[in-house]
Amino acid sequence: MVPRVVFGRGSFNQINDILAPKRTSIYAPFIFLLDNVFKNNPWLTSRIKLSYDDRIIFVSSKEEPKTSQVDELVEDIILKSKERPSGIIGIGGGSLLDMAKAVALLITNEGDAQQYQGWDLIKNPGIYHVGIPTISGTGAEVSRTTILTGPKLKLGINSDYTPFDQVILDPELTAGVPKQQWFYTGMDCYVHCVESLNGTYLNEFSKTYGEKSFDLCKEIFLDDNLSEEEAQNKLMMASWHGGMSIAYSQVGVAHAMSYGLSFLLGVKHGIGNCLVFDHLEEFYPEGVKIFKQMKEKHGIELPTGICKDLSDDDFDTMIRVALSLEPLWENAVGKNWKQTITPEKLRGIYKKI
């Protein structure tokens, strides 16, 4: 679990006070990884007080995070720092938060990021790392994984060392998120809840968080009476609770299949989940019904024909990636999932997208 959390509107202003005691040396910088949408946004960057050799590195989030991108950042940080950095601070959406977690781990674990894709492969604790989400829904601020696309798979670095040491949850930072991005990322949270609450890994601990997040999602996306500030506050907490729910259980079919879309076609995680979930009545009938109500209420039209021109080899690649995520399928269907989840079944769902 994340040991330290600050929540509240305007809490980002505490960033400098929070970091100051964690500086290990005047030669050990804090490295701020910021989504490059904030590159010309002094409203945010002016509140970060750089000292000594501290650096802000702007990182593009247009594509899903790649293992090669993590390796390049780690090399750049090590070569340009006189000492091991005091900490890595990720500020942005799920991609930036995952990037920050991965970089913090790879600074203390030798080798390339791709060799740590999987469960509990990290041997050494990462350096101090802080997560500050600027969009709500991914749950990356609380999860024990970093979702990375490697040369062979899209798979997280999933370990007890992955979670942030400190998280700052400031709903004010989510103001101005474009509507479609707000919806797709919010639906990532909603799908977390549905897949956790309907999974075989469910337990009372994860259930408590999942039920709260599920109720918040319905309120946020179906209630007409929420103010903008209330919606921002509630979605940030829905994201946290949804992330906690899957941290102690697991996700399911939509996530497994969306990884295939992302690996082959570069489809962003939030919209990928929506594209798949829209066709999963067989697995989550009530959840899909409510999802379609949310989609209609907010005037969201999902892209169509994404897979219509794909070759048999393309479908095989997506299916291979999806089927490699065995814990997700076991959570969704049970220990005997291989008897019913066949390549032909997945191909049929992909062809609808």
Residue pairs with C-beta under 8 A, 6 or more apart in sequence:
1 142
1 163
1 244
1 247
2 131
2 141
2 142
2 163
2 164
2 165
2 166
2 167
3 165
3 166
4 165
4 166
4 167
5 166
5 167
5 168
5 169
6 14
6 18
6 166
6 167
6 168
6 169
7 169
7 170
7 236
7 237
8 169
8 170
9 170
9 171
9 172
9 229
9 233
10 170
10 172
11 168
11 169
11 170
12 44
12 47
12 132
12 168
12 170
12 172
12 173
13 47
14 168
15 47
15 48
15 89
15 132
15 168
16 47
16 48
16 49
18 130
18 166
18 168
19 30
19 86
19 87
19 89
19 130
22 86
22 87
22 128
23 30
23 51
23 86
24 83
24 84
24 86
25 83
25 86
26 51
26 52
27 52
27 53
27 81
27 82
27 83
28 81
28 82
28 83
28 84
28 85
28 86
29 52
29 53
29 54
29 55
29 81
29 85
29 86
30 50
30 54
30 55
30 85
30 86
30 87
30 88
30 89
31 54
31 55
31 57
31 77
31 81
31 85
31 87
31 88
31 89
31 103
32 48
32 54
32 55
32 56
32 57
32 89
32 91
33 57
33 59
33 73
33 88
33 89
33 90
33 91
33 92
33 96
33 99
33 100
33 103
34 44
34 45
34 56
34 57
34 58
34 59
34 91
34 92
34 96
35 58
35 59
35 61
35 91
35 92
35 93
35 95
35 96
35 134
36 58
36 59
36 60
36 61
37 61
37 92
38 44
38 45
38 58
38 91
38 92
38 134
39 58
44 91
44 173
45 56
48 56
50 56
53 81
53 82
55 80
57 73
57 76
57 77
59 69
59 73
59 92
59 96
59 99
61 92
61 93
61 95
61 96
63 266
64 95
64 147
64 148
64 149
64 154
64 262
64 266
64 268
64 269
65 95
65 98
65 99
65 102
65 146
65 147
65 148
65 149
66 148
66 149
66 150
67 112
67 113
67 114
67 117
67 148
67 149
67 150
67 151
68 113
68 151
69 99
70 99
70 102
70 103
70 106
70 113
70 148
71 106
71 112
71 113
73 99
73 103
74 103
74 106
74 107
74 113
77 85
77 103
77 107
78 107
84 107
84 127
85 107
85 127
86 127
86 128
87 104
87 127
87 128
87 129
87 130
87 165
88 100
88 103
88 104
88 107
88 126
88 127
88 128
88 129
88 130
89 100
89 129
89 130
89 132
90 96
90 97
90 99
90 100
90 101
90 129
90 130
90 131
90 132
91 132
91 134
92 133
92 134
92 135
93 133
93 134
93 135
93 138
93 140
93 185
94 133
94 135
94 137
94 138
94 139
94 140
94 147
94 185
94 188
94 269
97 131
97 133
97 138
97 140
97 141
97 164
98 140
98 145
98 146
98 147
98 148
98 156
99 146
100 129
100 130
100 131
100 164
101 126
101 129
101 131
101 140
101 146
101 157
101 162
101 163
101 164
102 113
102 146
102 148
102 157
103 129
104 126
104 127
104 128
104 129
105 116
105 122
105 126
105 146
105 157
105 159
105 161
105 162
106 113
106 116
106 126
107 126
107 127
108 124
108 125
108 126
108 127
109 116
109 122
109 123
109 124
109 126
113 148
113 150
113 157
114 148
114 150
114 151
114 152
115 121
116 122
116 157
116 159
117 148
117 150
117 153
117 155
117 156
117 157
118 155
118 157
118 158
119 158
119 159
119 327
120 158
120 159
120 160
121 157
121 159
122 157
122 159
122 161
122 162
124 161
125 161
126 161
126 162
128 165
128 166
129 164
129 165
129 166
130 164
130 165
130 166
130 167
130 168
131 140
131 141
131 164
131 166
131 167
131 168
132 167
132 168
132 170
132 173
133 140
133 141
133 167
133 169
133 173
133 174
133 236
133 239
134 173
134 174
134 177
135 174
135 177
135 181
135 182
135 185
136 171
136 174
136 185
136 186
136 189
136 232
136 235
136 236
136 238
136 239
137 185
137 186
137 187
137 188
137 189
137 235
137 238
137 239
137 242
137 270
138 185
138 188
138 189
138 239
138 243
138 269
138 270
139 188
139 189
139 192
139 239
139 240
139 242
139 243
139 244
139 246
139 247
140 146
140 147
140 243
141 164
141 167
141 169
141 239
141 240
141 243
142 163
142 164
142 167
142 240
142 243
142 244
142 247
143 162
143 163
143 243
143 246
143 247
144 158
144 159
144 160
144 162
144 163
144 247
145 156
145 157
145 158
145 159
145 162
146 156
146 157
146 162
147 154
147 155
147 156
147 269
148 154
148 155
148 156
148 157
149 262
149 263
153 263
153 321
153 324
154 259
154 260
154 262
154 263
154 321
155 259
155 324
155 325
169 236
169 237
169 240
171 229
171 232
171 233
171 235
171 236
172 232
174 232
174 235
174 236
175 228
175 232
177 185
179 298
180 300
181 270
183 221
183 294
183 295
183 298
183 300
184 268
184 270
184 271
184 273
184 274
185 270
186 217
186 220
186 221
186 235
186 238
187 270
187 273
187 274
187 277
187 291
187 294
188 269
188 270
188 273
189 213
189 217
189 235
189 238
189 239
189 242
189 243
190 214
190 217
190 221
190 242
190 287
190 291
190 294
191 251
191 254
191 255
191 273
191 274
191 277
191 287
191 291
192 210
192 213
192 242
192 243
192 245
192 246
192 251
193 210
193 211
193 213
193 214
193 217
193 242
193 245
194 214
194 277
194 284
194 287
194 291
195 246
195 250
195 251
195 252
195 253
195 254
195 255
195 284
195 331
195 332
196 202
196 206
196 207
196 210
196 242
196 245
196 246
196 249
196 250
196 251
196 252
197 207
197 210
197 211
197 214
197 245
198 252
198 283
198 284
198 287
198 332
199 249
199 250
199 251
199 252
199 331
199 332
200 330
200 331
200 332
200 333
200 334
200 335
201 249
201 250
201 327
201 330
201 331
202 210
202 249
203 248
203 249
205 248
206 244
206 245
206 246
206 247
206 248
206 249
207 245
209 241
209 242
209 244
209 245
209 248
210 241
210 242
210 245
210 246
210 249
212 238
212 241
213 237
213 238
213 239
213 240
213 241
213 242
213 245
216 234
216 235
216 237
216 238
216 241
217 238
217 242
218 290
219 226
219 234
220 226
220 231
220 234
220 235
220 238
221 294
221 297
221 298
222 290
222 293
222 294
222 297
226 234
249 331
250 327
250 328
250 330
250 331
251 328
251 331
252 283
252 284
252 328
252 329
252 331
252 332
253 276
253 280
253 283
253 284
253 328
253 329
253 332
254 273
254 276
254 277
254 280
255 273
255 325
255 328
256 322
256 323
256 325
256 328
256 329
256 332
257 276
257 318
257 322
257 346
257 349
257 350
258 267
258 269
258 272
258 273
258 275
258 276
259 272
259 321
259 322
259 325
260 317
260 318
260 319
260 320
260 321
260 322
260 346
260 350
261 267
261 272
261 275
261 276
261 306
261 318
261 350
261 353
262 268
262 269
262 272
263 317
263 318
263 321
264 310
264 314
264 317
264 318
264 321
265 306
267 275
267 306
271 302
271 303
274 291
274 295
274 300
274 302
275 302
275 303
275 306
275 353
276 349
276 353
277 284
277 287
277 288
277 291
278 288
278 291
278 292
278 295
278 302
279 349
279 352
279 353
280 287
280 288
280 349
281 288
281 289
283 332
294 300
295 302
304 353
306 353
307 314
307 315
307 350
307 351
307 353
310 350
315 347
315 350
315 351
316 343
318 346
318 350
319 343
319 346
319 347
319 350
322 346
323 329
323 341
323 343
323 346
329 337
329 338
329 341
330 337
333 340
333 341
